[in-house]
């Protein structure tokens, strides 16, 4: 490990050494402690050390872990927090991803700071899109319409299937599987993994621990125009790697989750299921895109200006920079469970959207 991740990421400050060697604990200035760590394993903090609460899963999936309930680790134990949440001391997109401007590397989704403004374009209904298309065709020449289509890779135009979903968690609190079931009543939804609601599981990835990473997944994604990037938890800022990996493979993600996705990707790079009143309305929209190469091509125009980075290493750069910043005031979290769980604002019942 050492400093190589920082050097590869071209961090402005690289004078940090990362190590899993516990024999170096007393010499370490920064100690990252995973939320999954057993409290009995931990020791007291030395005067020169900062303890960092490290977590990449959602509050919904970690609420019962002992670290949050043990009095010694819950109260006045952690100095900094490092997670996907924007209210963390270090916001970590590693293992997840980011969309970065080709021209301005400091401009990205999600933004590196709160001052970055991202333009928002939203077409929320099939009727709105139909009116837009009719208007464009009335005033645009045929050779001008072909412009956006040329943005797509040639093999994208050859995609013959509509919607895919790679899933291993079959029963989630937010019941994303119910939304997928209802969507599948109106358009073909091919589910790979252990959660096929029609009991017609394709065997390619049936035994994979992580169906998304099975050896055939690249071939499967190459066949599909859309992918269900549904999160297993409904929490602010919780956008996992499935979203960014889908963007990488020239497939349009259909998102369902608690994040403000306008902060996480450029306009018209994804479809938000919540922009539609019912799964059927979303299905109608997908069929409209399926029947129009011109409209489908709109979801690839963002590639002219942005690249997808998976993983994104900015959080580790920030950690090293903060470790050297002597102007930072002393800080301690009075109650880490309150910050992580109570302030997490996760929801469990989202069936009202179905």
DAPELIN-V38070 format. One record per helix or strand of 2 or more residues. SS is the DSSP state (A for helix, B for strand). FROM is the first residue (numbers start at 1). TO is the last residue. Records with the same first field share a line. If there is no record, write none. Layout:
BEGIN
SS=FROM-TO / FROM-TO
END
This chain:
BEGIN
A=4-8 / 22-27 / 39-41 / 59-62 / 66-68 / 71-74 / 126-139 / 142-149 / 154-158 / 176-183 / 203-205 / 211-213 / 217-223 / 241-248 / 261-263 / 273-275 / 279-290 / 293-304 / 314-323 / 336-340 / 342-344 / 351-353
B=30-34 / 50-54 / 80-83 / 90-91 / 98-101 / 108-109 / 161-167 / 189-193 / 224-230 / 252-256 / 270-272 / 306-309
END
